[in-house]
């Protein structure tokens, strides 16, 4: 057996890793890509701290990005076992992580908007879809289903997400409400933002799976 490289040995300490981009969930015991997981660390006061940006110091404890996995980790003392010490878990940890994912998603959309890479409004989004200028369609989860269906059909293969409410999506555009939005396919910067947004939506979907990615499985 070959000896692991230094980065691999370090990764094994970081959440019982199985490879450079894989981590083992402390709740389910299943391994998965970091893009679909959430990192936690233990704070100075022995409390569990979410680390969505994966930049906080300390040994990382990884949980699959889903409501069920995080509930299980909280109730079954998975954090204490993984940290090998008694830790405190806030009662609203699941809700707090979901809110953080929403805020992170809004922040990325806002960044895209300020860079001129995000648009909102029915007419603008429809035009972008018709002319194949959109790389990601973002629809409000509480928008009219028929309107969302029409936009999705118009996109014809453009990835679509519908996990933010009208008010949540609107906040990213400094508006009271927004139903239709899109990230434009223009340049490497826009591509990078689309990749980052897709990851955040994937993680958020684990907490809002009942909403579904568009809830339009019967589109024909």
C-alpha positions as CSV (number, residue, x, y, z in Angstrom):
1,X,0.0,0.0,0.0
2,X,1.4,3.4,-0.9
3,X,1.7,6.0,1.7
4,X,-0.7,9.0,1.4
5,X,0.6,12.3,0.3
6,X,0.8,15.1,2.9
7,X,-2.4,16.8,1.7
8,X,-4.2,13.4,2.0
9,X,-3.0,12.8,5.5
10,X,-4.2,16.3,6.5
11,X,-7.5,15.7,4.8
12,X,-8.0,12.5,6.9
13,X,-7.9,14.7,10.0
14,X,-10.3,17.1,8.4
15,X,-13.5,15.3,8.9
16,X,-12.4,11.7,8.2
17,X,-11.9,12.3,4.5
18,X,-11.9,9.6,1.8
19,X,-10.2,11.7,-0.9
20,X,-9.4,15.3,-1.7
21,X,-13.1,16.2,-2.4
22,X,-14.9,13.6,-0.3
23,X,-15.9,13.8,3.3
24,X,-17.8,11.4,5.6
25,X,-21.0,12.7,7.1
26,X,-20.9,12.4,10.9
27,X,-24.6,11.7,11.0
28,X,-25.2,9.1,8.3
29,X,-21.7,7.7,8.0
30,X,-21.9,8.1,4.2
31,X,-19.2,9.8,2.2
32,X,-20.0,12.5,-0.3
33,X,-18.5,15.4,-2.2
34,X,-17.9,18.6,-0.2
35,X,-20.1,20.5,-2.6
36,X,-23.1,18.8,-1.1
37,X,-22.0,19.0,2.5
38,X,-21.7,21.6,5.3
39,X,-18.7,22.1,7.4
40,X,-18.9,22.8,11.1
41,X,-16.3,23.6,13.7
42,X,-16.3,23.7,17.5
43,X,-16.0,27.3,18.8
44,X,-14.0,28.5,21.7
45,X,-17.0,28.1,24.0
46,X,-17.5,24.5,22.9
47,X,-20.5,25.3,20.7
48,X,-21.1,23.9,17.2
49,X,-20.5,26.7,14.6
50,X,-21.6,26.4,10.9
51,X,-18.8,27.2,8.5
52,X,-20.5,27.5,5.1
53,X,-17.5,29.2,3.5
54,X,-15.1,26.5,4.9
55,X,-12.6,29.0,6.2
56,X,-12.9,28.9,10.0
57,X,-9.9,27.4,11.9
58,X,-10.3,24.1,13.6
59,X,-11.0,20.5,12.7
60,X,-13.9,20.3,10.4
61,X,-17.0,18.2,11.1
62,X,-19.0,17.5,8.0
63,X,-22.7,16.9,7.6
64,X,-24.7,16.1,4.5
65,X,-26.5,19.3,3.4
66,X,-30.0,18.1,4.3
67,X,-32.5,18.8,7.0
68,X,-32.8,15.2,8.0
69,X,-29.0,14.7,8.3
70,X,-28.6,17.8,10.4
71,X,-31.5,16.9,12.7
72,X,-30.0,13.4,13.2
73,X,-26.6,14.9,13.9
74,X,-28.1,17.2,16.5
75,X,-30.3,14.7,18.3
76,X,-27.9,11.7,18.3
77,X,-24.9,13.7,19.7
78,X,-23.0,13.0,16.5
79,X,-21.1,16.3,17.0
80,X,-19.8,15.3,20.4
81,X,-18.8,11.9,19.2
82,X,-16.9,13.3,16.2
83,X,-15.3,16.0,18.2
84,X,-14.4,13.6,21.0
85,X,-15.7,16.1,23.6
86,X,-18.9,17.4,24.9
87,X,-20.2,20.2,22.8
88,X,-23.3,22.4,22.8
89,X,-25.7,22.4,19.9
90,X,-28.2,25.3,19.6
91,X,-31.8,24.3,19.4
92,X,-32.4,26.2,16.2
93,X,-29.3,24.9,14.4
94,X,-31.3,23.5,11.4
95,X,-33.2,26.8,10.9
96,X,-30.1,28.8,11.4
97,X,-28.2,26.9,8.7
98,X,-31.1,27.2,6.3
99,X,-31.2,30.9,6.9
100,X,-27.4,31.1,6.3
101,X,-27.8,29.2,3.0
102,X,-30.5,31.6,1.9
103,X,-28.4,34.6,2.8
104,X,-25.4,33.1,1.0
105,X,-27.5,32.5,-2.1
106,X,-28.9,36.1,-2.0
107,X,-25.3,37.5,-1.6
108,X,-24.1,35.6,-4.7
109,X,-27.1,36.8,-6.7
110,X,-26.4,40.4,-5.5
111,X,-22.8,40.1,-6.5
112,X,-23.8,39.0,-9.9
113,X,-26.3,41.8,-10.2
114,X,-23.7,44.4,-9.3
115,X,-21.4,42.9,-11.9
116,X,-24.1,43.2,-14.5
117,X,-24.4,39.4,-14.7
118,X,-27.9,39.1,-13.2
119,X,-31.2,40.4,-14.4
120,X,-34.8,40.4,-13.0
121,X,-38.2,40.9,-14.4
122,X,-40.4,39.0,-16.7
123,X,-39.6,40.8,-19.9
124,X,-35.8,40.8,-19.4
125,X,-35.6,37.2,-18.4
126,X,-37.9,36.1,-21.3
127,X,-35.7,38.0,-23.7
128,X,-32.5,36.4,-22.3
129,X,-34.0,33.0,-22.6
130,X,-35.2,33.5,-26.1
131,X,-31.8,34.7,-27.2
132,X,-29.9,32.0,-25.3
133,X,-28.1,34.5,-23.1
134,X,-29.0,32.9,-19.7
135,X,-26.9,30.3,-17.9
136,X,-29.2,29.9,-14.9
137,X,-32.9,30.6,-14.5
138,X,-34.1,31.5,-11.0
139,X,-37.8,31.4,-10.3
140,X,-39.6,32.3,-7.1
141,X,-40.9,29.2,-5.3
142,X,-44.2,30.9,-4.6
143,X,-44.6,32.3,-8.1
144,X,-47.5,31.1,-10.3
145,X,-46.8,27.6,-11.5
146,X,-48.0,28.2,-15.1
147,X,-45.6,31.2,-15.4
148,X,-42.7,29.1,-14.1
149,X,-43.6,26.3,-16.5
150,X,-43.6,28.8,-19.5
151,X,-40.2,30.2,-18.5
152,X,-38.7,26.7,-18.1
153,X,-40.0,25.6,-21.5
154,X,-38.6,28.8,-23.0
155,X,-35.2,28.0,-21.4
156,X,-35.1,24.6,-23.2
157,X,-32.4,23.0,-21.1
158,X,-31.1,26.1,-19.2
159,X,-30.7,24.9,-15.5
160,X,-33.5,26.3,-13.3
161,X,-33.9,26.8,-9.6
162,X,-36.9,27.7,-7.5
163,X,-36.0,27.6,-3.9
164,X,-36.3,31.2,-2.9
165,X,-39.6,33.0,-2.2
166,X,-40.6,36.1,-4.1
167,X,-39.5,38.3,-1.1
168,X,-36.2,36.4,-0.7
169,X,-35.3,36.7,-4.4
170,X,-36.5,40.3,-4.4
171,X,-34.1,41.2,-1.6
172,X,-31.2,40.1,-3.8
173,X,-32.2,42.7,-6.3
174,X,-33.1,45.4,-3.7
175,X,-36.7,45.0,-4.5
176,X,-39.7,44.1,-2.4
177,X,-40.5,41.0,-4.6
178,X,-39.1,39.3,-7.7
179,X,-40.6,36.3,-9.4
180,X,-38.3,35.8,-12.5
181,X,-34.5,36.2,-12.5
182,X,-31.5,34.9,-14.5
183,X,-27.8,34.8,-14.5
184,X,-26.3,35.8,-17.8
185,X,-23.9,33.6,-19.7
186,X,-21.2,36.1,-20.4
187,X,-17.6,35.8,-19.5
188,X,-15.6,33.7,-17.0
189,X,-16.8,35.8,-14.1
190,X,-20.4,35.0,-14.9
191,X,-19.5,31.3,-15.3
192,X,-17.8,31.3,-11.9
193,X,-20.9,32.9,-10.2
194,X,-23.2,30.3,-11.9
195,X,-21.0,27.5,-10.5
196,X,-21.1,28.9,-7.0
197,X,-24.8,29.6,-7.1
198,X,-25.5,26.1,-8.3
199,X,-23.7,24.7,-5.3
200,X,-25.6,26.9,-2.9
201,X,-28.9,26.0,-4.4
202,X,-27.9,22.3,-4.3
203,X,-27.2,22.6,-0.5
204,X,-30.3,24.7,0.1
205,X,-32.4,22.0,-1.7
206,X,-31.6,19.7,1.1
207,X,-33.5,21.9,3.4
208,X,-36.3,22.9,1.1
209,X,-36.8,19.7,-0.9
210,X,-40.5,19.8,-0.3
211,X,-40.5,22.9,-2.6
212,X,-38.6,20.9,-5.2
213,X,-36.2,22.3,-7.8
214,X,-39.1,23.6,-9.8
215,X,-42.0,21.4,-8.9
216,X,-42.6,21.0,-12.6
217,X,-42.0,17.3,-13.2
218,X,-45.0,17.0,-15.5
219,X,-43.7,19.5,-18.0
220,X,-44.1,18.0,-21.5
